[in-house]
Amino acid sequence: MATHTIGLMKEKGNTALQDRKLQDKARFVSKLHPGDIADHLEDMDAEEARKVFNLLDAEIASTVLLELEDQAKQELIERLSDNRLAEVVEEMESDDAADIIAALPSEVAQDVLEKISPEDKEEVEELLRYGEETAGGLMQAEYLAVETHLTAAGAIEKLRQNADSVQHVHNVFAVTSNGHYAGTIHLYELVTAEPNAPIESLVDTGLPAVNVNLDQEEVARLFKRYDLISLPVIEGDGRLVGRITVDDIVDVIEDEASEDIYRMVGLDEDEKVFDPAFASFRKRVPWLLLKLVAVSFAAALVYVHKGTIQQLPIVAAFLPIVGGIGGDAGTQTFTMIIRNLALGTVNLGDTRRMLLKQLFVGMQLGLLVAIVAGGAVYAVERVWGGDPRLSIVLGAALMLNFLIAALAGTLVPLMLVKLKVDPAVASGLFVTFLTDLLGFVFVLGFASAVMSKLVAASSVAAG
């Protein structure tokens, strides 16, 4: 009995010690910047991170949760109680709260919504109506707006009364009496204006407002073009419904760039480093099987010309050179085209100019590489007693394949855009397929066309 009592006392003592350590960690990290707190939580195991997170003040915890990497954020959210999650979500701005709730299972999301204030619930539910990658999906419902009939003094007083409800105020939006967007007022202009100055005289009508359904990439372009800090969002009838801030656009730019990079190599943009292995397998295998089908055509072409390769084994060495470097040239071209399409610096109307420029670049590069590679083959054949005319086969194949790379690298992404398909999804596959296949066609075709002369010359040299 005594031994059992001592054991319980030790267990309680260990638990108390662990609780004190967790409290010490929470006190330590709570003094740090939220981004640094997130780094510390990511270094802990999932259960310890949950316990420390639960000890943080809800306002700090709400910012920390947003700073976590996606995988760590997901693991933490899954371990939080609905009550704690609701407490944290309620401290977030409406757009961030909507993003968190949208990622929850439907039953949990509904439970969390029921636990937050009616005003916050209404705002979040309104934002959840819009597409995730639209202006409406990006915007937050918190903004400061003043009616155009007010004076500067009246507008400042209204802002003062509503200061607690909106953070990070950079611009004030002017609206008509029925809530329609009328323009933007720079905060500096407002606070330095004469008290009796009418709001209408301070409004900048040149800055754009965006419709709730505008794609997020177009929104990002507007931020870049006008060097914006925030942007008003309106419904189809012109009614002001929210604002987008630059911090959300930074996330969009990062996500879009990552998405394009992933898609260009056949990766699902949602795949994470520590996803279950079988989940990663399922996401990657379709692309690789499609790639296998594509390269099988090139393999079949080699088999058809096996006689040429048997008689001139050096031709086999030419195949990866022509296909590989042609594919790299095509990749350079389509990557540049896709990136400029994404940035909005070019469009389908520029097709002719882009194509002519890329063909000229391809011709220059092809000529240089053909001279270097062909010259090397010529020198080797001269030293080893082979036929120097093989250098013409390699040089001509390289030259033509660089032109194919320029042609395909330009036209394939543009055609996909016209078909309303993301060019990053399949451009790489199509371009490398064409450069590999046609590169092999050029090498084997040229070699076969002059086979009799090359074999005769090789026989004479051998004799």
N, C-alpha and C positions, 0 to 999 in steps of 0.2 A: 504493500500500500504506500509506504514511504517512497519507494523507488518510483512508483507511478506519479506521485505528487511532484517529486523533484523533476521528472521528465516534463510534466506540464509546465512547471515554472520555467524550465530552460526554453521550452518552445515559445512561451509567451515573451520571454526575454529576448529571444532571437527576432520574433516578430516586431517587438517594440524597437529593437535596434535597426531593423530594416526600414521601419516607418520613419525613424529619425533621419536615416541616411537619405531616404527619398525626399523628406521635407527639406533637408539641407541642399540637396540637388536643385529642388524647385526654387528655393530662395536664391541660390547662386545664379541659375539661368534666368530667373525673372528680371534680373538687373541688366541683362544683355539685350542687344537689338534682336527683334523677332527673327530675323534671318539667321543670326548666330544661335538662337535658341533652337531653331529648326535643325541646324547642323548637329547640335548636341543630341537631340532626340533621334535623329537618323543613325547616330552611332550606338544607340542603346538597342537592346532587344525589344521586341514589340510590346511585351507586357510591361516592362519597366518604363518604356516611353509613354504608355497609356497612363500609368500611375502618376508619373511626373506631370504629364499634360493636365490631368484632372486636378492637380494642386495649383495650377496657374490661374490667375485672375481671368475671368471670361473675356474681357476686352483684349488682353494680351494674347490669350489662347486663340482668339478668332483670327488675329493677324498671323500667328505662328502656323496655324493650320494651312493658311494660304501659301506660306513660304515653303512648305514641305514638298519634296519631290513626289511625283504622282504615285509611285509605288508605296512609299512610306505613308503618304496621305491616305491612300486607300486602306492600308492595313490598320492605321490608327482609327479611322472612321468606323471600320467594321467592329472594333473593340469598344467603342464608346456607347454608353447607354443613350437611349433616345432623349432623356431629360438633359443630359450633359450636352448632347449635340444641339438640341434646341437652344440651350442657354448660350452656346458659342455662336450659333448661326444668327441669333437675334442681335449680336453685336456687330455683324458684318454689314457692309453696304449691300443694297438690294441685289445688284448684279452678281456679287460674289456669293451671296446666300442662294440665289437661284442656281448658280453653277453647282454648288455643293448638293443641293436638294435634287437637282436633275440627275445626279449620278447615283442617287440612293435607290434601293429597291422600292417599288411603288408603295408597299405597305409601310415601310419605315419612313419614306418621304411624307406620306399622309399623316403619320403619327407626329412627326417633327413639326409639320405645318400647324397641326392642331394645338401644339404647345407654345408657339410663339404668339406675339400680340396680334390682334385682328388687323391692325394697320399694316404691320410687316407681312402678314400672311397675304393680304390683298395685293400688296406690291409684288411679292414674289410670284404669286399665281398669275399676275398680269404679265410678268416678264417671261414666264414659262410658256406662254402662248406662242412666242416667236421662235423662229428657227435658230438653232444654236450658232450658226455661222452667218447670221444677219445682223444688221445694225440693232434691231430690236433685242436680239439675244445678247448683244454686247453692252447695251445701255444700262444705266442705273436710273431708278425712278427718283432719286434725290437730286434736286437742282434748285437754283434760286432764280425766280422770274419776277419782274415788276411790270406793272401796266404802263402803257405809253402815255397815259394822261397824268401820271405823277410828275412831281419835280424831283430834282436830285436829292433834296433833303428828305422828302417823303419816301423815296426809294431806299435811301440808306437806313431810315428808321424801320422799314419793312424787313430789310436784310438783317438788321440787329435782332428783331423779334424772332426770326427764323434761323439764327446762326447755329443753334444746337442741332438742328436736323440735317444740316449739310456740311460735309467736310471738304477741305481742299477746294476752296472757291477761287477760280481764276478769272472767270467771266460771268457776267450776269446777263440773262436773256430777257429781252423785252417782248411782251405779248400784248395783244389787243384785249379788249374787254371780254371777248368770248374765248380767250385762251389760244388764239392763233399766233404762231411765231412771227415776230416783226423785225427781229434783228438781234445783234449782240452788242453789249456794252462792256468795254474793257474796265476792269475794276479800278485801275489807276484813273481813268477818265472820270469815273463816277465820283470817287472820293475827293478829287481835286476840282470838281466843277463848282460853280456858284450854287449856293443852296436853292435859289429860285429857278435855276436853269431847268427847262422842260426836258424830260427824258427823251422825247423825240429828237432833240438836237444832239444827243449823245450816242444815238444808235448807229452802229455800223451795219449797213444792209448788204455789204459786199461779201461777208463771210457766209459760207453755205450752211444749210441744214440738210440732213439726210433723211430719206424715208426709212421707216422701220424695216422694210423688206430688202434694203440694199445689201449686197454681199459684203462680207467683212473685208475682203481684199480691196474692194473699191473704197471702203471707208479708210483703210490704211493709206491708200494713195492720196486721198484728200488731206489727211493729216500731214503727209510729207509735202504736198504741193503748197499748202498754206501755212506750214509751220505752226500747227494748232496745238493747244494744250487741252482744249475740250471742244466738243462739237454737239450742237443740239440735234435731237431726233424728233421727227414729226410723223404724224399719221397722214394718210392720203389726203385728208381735208385740210392739212396745214396746222392741225392742233399740236402744240408742243407736249410731248409725253415723257421725255427723258434726256439724258446727256451721256456722251461717251468721253472718257478721259484718256489721256495719252498712255497711262500705265497699262490699260487694257489693250491698246494698240501695239505696244511693245510685245505683249504676250502673243498677239495675233501674228505679228511678223515672225516671231520665233517659231510658232507652231506651223505656219505656212511653209517656212523654209525647211523645217524638219520633215514636214509631210512630203515636200517635193523630193528631198534627198532620199527618203525611204522608198518612195514610189519608183524612183529611177532605177533602183536595184531590186525591185520586186518585194519589198518589205511592207507589211501592214503598219500604218502609222500609229496604231494603238499598241504595237508590240513593245514590251519592256524587257530590260536585261534579265530580270529575275522572274519573268513569267514561267509557269510550268513548262517543262521541256516539250511535252506533247502538244501543248497549245501553240508553241512556237513552230513545231513541226508542221502542224496543220496549216498555219498561215504562210509558211514558206514553200511548201511542196508544190502548189499549183504553178507558181512562177517557174520553178526549176524544171517541172515536167514540160511546160510549154517551151522553155529554152532547149530542153532535150530534143523535142520535136523539130525545132528550128535547125539545130546543128546537125540533125540526122540527114537533112537535105544536102548539106555540104559533104557529109560522110558518104552519102550515096553517089555524089558526083565524083569523089575521089575513087570510089570503087569502079565506076564506069570507065575511068581513065587509068586503071591499074596497069595496063600495058605500057602506057607512056612512062609511068613511074618506074616500072621494072627495067625499062631500057635506059632511062635517065634518072637514076636515084636522086640526083641533086635537086630535081624539080620538087621532090617532097619537102626539102628544106626551105623552098621558096614559099610554100603554102602558109605556114604560120606567120612568116614575115609580112606577106601581102595582106592576109586577113587581119592580123593583129594590129598592125600600124594603121591600116585603113579604118578599122573599128575605133581606134583611139582618135583619129581625125574626125570621124563622124560624131563621136561622143563630145568632143570639144565644140563642134558646131551646134548640135542640138541642145547642149547644156546652155550655151550662150543665148540661143533663140528662146528657149523656155524661160530663162531668167528674165530676159527683156520683156517677154510677154507678161510675165507675172508682175513686173514693175510698171507695166503700162507704157513703156517708152517706145514700143512698136505695136502694130496691129496688122490685121490681114491686108489692109490697104497698102502696106509697105512690102508686100511679098516680092514684087519684081526687083526692087532695089536690094533687098536682102539677098535674094537668090544670085543676082549678078555679082554682088560683092563677095559672097561666099565661094562662088565658082572661081572667081579671080584669085582669091586666097588659096583655094584648093589646088588650082593650077600651079601657082608659085611653089607651094609646099611639095606638091607631087613631083614637080620638076627637080627640085633640090634633092629630095629623098631618092628619086630615081637615079640621079647622077651619082650620088654617094654610094648607094647600094649596088647599082649596076657597075660602077667603077671598081668596087671591091671584088665583085664576082669576076669581072674581066681580069683583074690582076691575079686572082687566085687561079683561074683557069689557065692563064698564060704560064704561071709557075709550075702548075701540076700537069701541064700538057693536055688540058681539056679543051673544049671548044669555047672561045671567048664570046661567041655569038649568044650564048646562054644569058649573058648580061643584058641583052636586048629584051629577052623574055621577061626577066625580073623588072627591068626599068619600065617597060611599057605597061606591065600589069600594075605596078605601083602608081604610075601616072594616072591611068584610067580609074583605079580604085579611089584615089584621092578626089577625083571629080565626082564619083558616085557618092563618096562620103559627104561632100559639100552639098550635093543635090538632095540626098536623103535626109541629112541632118537639118536642112532648112525646110523642106517640104513636108516631111512626116509630121513634126509637131504642129505646123500650120494647118494641115489637113485634119488632124485630130481636134484642133480648136474649132474648125468649121463644123465638124461633126458633133460639137459640144461634148467632147471627151477630154478629160484632163491629159494634156500632152506628156506630163511626167510619168503617167501610168505605163505607157507602152512604147514611147519613142525609142528608148534604149534597145528594147528587144527588136523592133523593126529595123532600126538603123544598123545594128551589129549583124543581124541576119543578112541584110542586103550586102554589106561590105564583105562579110565572110563568104557568102555564096558567090557573088560576082567576082570577088578577088580570086577564088578558086577557078571560076570559069575562065578568067583572063589568063591565069598562069597555065592551066592545063590546055586551054584552047590554043594559045600561042605555041606551046610546046608541041602539041599534036600537029599543028599546021606545018611546022618545019621539021617534023620528026625525021623524015627520010634524009634530009640534009644533015641534021645533027648526028644521026646514027652513022651515016656514011663518014662524016668527019671524024667521029669517035673511033670508027674502025680503022681508018687510015692512020690516025694518031697512034692507036694501039699496035698496028703492024709496023 
